[in-house]
Amino acid sequence: MDDQVKTLAMRLGIPLDSNNFLLIQDLFTDALAQVLDYTNRDKPIGSMTVYAKQLAVVAYNRLDTEGETQRNEGNVNRYFEIGIPQNIKQSLNHYRVTKFKEIH
C-alpha cells in the first residue's frame, strides 16, 4: 500500500514530506475501503489498488465541493457524480463477489 500512496502523491504533485501526504494516505485508505465494500471483498486482489488510487484522486479533487451535487458559478453549471464514478465501477465489476442470503 505504501508504494500506491507514494505514486498517488507524485501524481498529485504532493511532496512526500509535506502535511498533505497524511491527507493522501487517508484518502487512499478511504478509497480502498470503498473499493472493498463495492466488491464485497476483505482484501484487494489484482488491480483493485489501482482503482482505489483513481478513486482517491477523485476524492482529492472533490475536497472543496464535498456534499455538493451541483454548483453554479456565473454562466457555468457543474454537476458532480455521487459515489464511485461509473468508469471505476465498470472496472471493478469483474472483481465483485456475490453474497447470497437465506430467505425465510
Backbone torsions as a table, in degrees:
resi	resn	phi	psi	omega
1	MET	NA	-33.6	-178.4
2	ASP	-60.2	-39.6	178.4
3	ASP	-64.1	-39.1	179.2
4	GLN	-64.0	-40.8	179.9
5	VAL	-67.4	-39.8	178.9
6	LYS	-64.5	-43.8	179.5
7	THR	-68.9	-32.1	175.8
8	LEU	-64.2	-45.4	178.5
9	ALA	-61.5	-41.9	178.6
10	MET	-64.1	-41.9	179.6
11	ARG	-60.0	-37.3	-178.6
12	LEU	-88.3	-3.5	179.3
13	GLY	73.2	32.0	-178.6
14	ILE	-106.2	121.9	178.9
15	PRO	-62.0	143.9	-177.3
16	LEU	-65.5	-21.5	-178.2
17	ASP	-98.4	11.4	-178.9
18	SER	-92.1	164.3	176.4
19	ASN	-64.6	-28.9	179.7
20	ASN	-67.6	-18.7	178.3
21	PHE	-62.9	-36.7	176.4
22	LEU	-64.1	-37.4	176.1
23	LEU	-63.0	-42.7	179.6
24	ILE	-62.9	-42.0	177.3
25	GLN	-59.7	-43.9	-179.4
26	ASP	-65.8	-43.5	178.5
27	LEU	-62.8	-39.2	179.1
28	PHE	-67.4	-41.1	178.2
29	THR	-60.8	-44.9	177.8
30	ASP	-63.8	-42.9	-179.8
31	ALA	-64.1	-40.8	178.4
32	LEU	-64.3	-39.8	176.9
33	ALA	-62.3	-41.4	177.4
34	GLN	-63.3	-42.5	179.2
35	VAL	-62.5	-44.8	179.8
36	LEU	-66.1	-40.2	177.0
37	ASP	-62.5	-44.1	-178.1
38	TYR	-64.3	-36.7	-176.9
39	THR	-91.5	-3.8	-177.8
40	ASN	59.3	41.0	179.3
41	ARG	-119.7	160.7	178.3
42	ASP	-97.0	-26.4	-177.9
43	LYS	-136.3	146.4	178.1
44	PRO	-72.4	144.4	175.2
45	ILE	-130.5	160.7	177.4
46	GLY	55.5	-130.4	-176.4
47	SER	-96.0	18.3	-176.9
48	MET	-58.8	-33.6	-179.9
49	THR	-68.8	-27.9	176.2
50	VAL	-65.1	-41.9	179.2
51	TYR	-71.0	-31.1	173.9
52	ALA	-65.1	-38.3	178.4
53	LYS	-65.7	-41.6	177.1
54	GLN	-61.7	-40.7	179.1
55	LEU	-67.3	-35.1	177.1
56	ALA	-65.8	-36.0	176.3
57	VAL	-63.9	-43.2	177.7
58	VAL	-60.4	-45.3	-180.0
59	ALA	-62.8	-40.3	178.2
60	TYR	-62.2	-43.0	-179.8
61	ASN	-69.6	-20.8	-179.9
62	ARG	-92.9	0.9	-172.6
63	LEU	-52.9	-41.6	-177.9
64	ASP	-85.3	-2.3	-176.3
65	THR	-123.4	20.7	-178.2
66	GLU	-56.6	134.0	177.3
67	GLY	86.2	-11.8	180.0
68	GLU	-87.1	143.5	173.3
69	THR	-109.6	-18.5	-178.9
70	GLN	-154.7	146.7	176.8
71	ARG	-140.1	133.6	176.6
72	ASN	-113.7	122.4	177.5
73	GLU	-129.9	104.5	-176.2
74	GLY	65.0	-122.4	178.5
75	ASN	-99.1	12.3	-177.3
76	VAL	-107.9	123.3	176.0
77	ASN	-107.2	129.4	177.5
78	ARG	-118.5	133.8	177.7
79	TYR	-115.4	137.4	-176.6
80	PHE	-111.2	132.6	176.1
81	GLU	-74.9	139.1	-178.0
82	ILE	-97.9	138.1	178.2
83	GLY	80.0	-153.3	-179.9
84	ILE	-76.3	127.1	179.1
85	PRO	-59.0	149.1	-174.6
86	GLN	-58.0	-39.5	-178.7
87	ASN	-64.7	-33.6	177.6
88	ILE	-74.7	-40.7	177.5
89	LYS	-58.3	-43.9	-179.6
90	GLN	-60.2	-38.8	178.7
91	SER	-69.9	-31.9	-178.5
92	LEU	-83.2	-16.9	-174.1
93	ASN	-56.2	-35.8	-179.2
94	HIS	-77.5	-4.8	173.8
95	TYR	-95.4	-7.8	-175.3
96	ARG	-68.0	141.4	176.6
97	VAL	-112.8	131.7	178.7
98	THR	-86.3	134.9	175.8
99	LYS	-114.0	125.4	-178.6
100	PHE	-95.8	141.1	177.2
101	LYS	-117.8	144.2	179.6
102	GLU	-78.0	135.2	178.1
103	ILE	-100.8	131.3	-178.4
104	HIS	-100.5	NA	NA
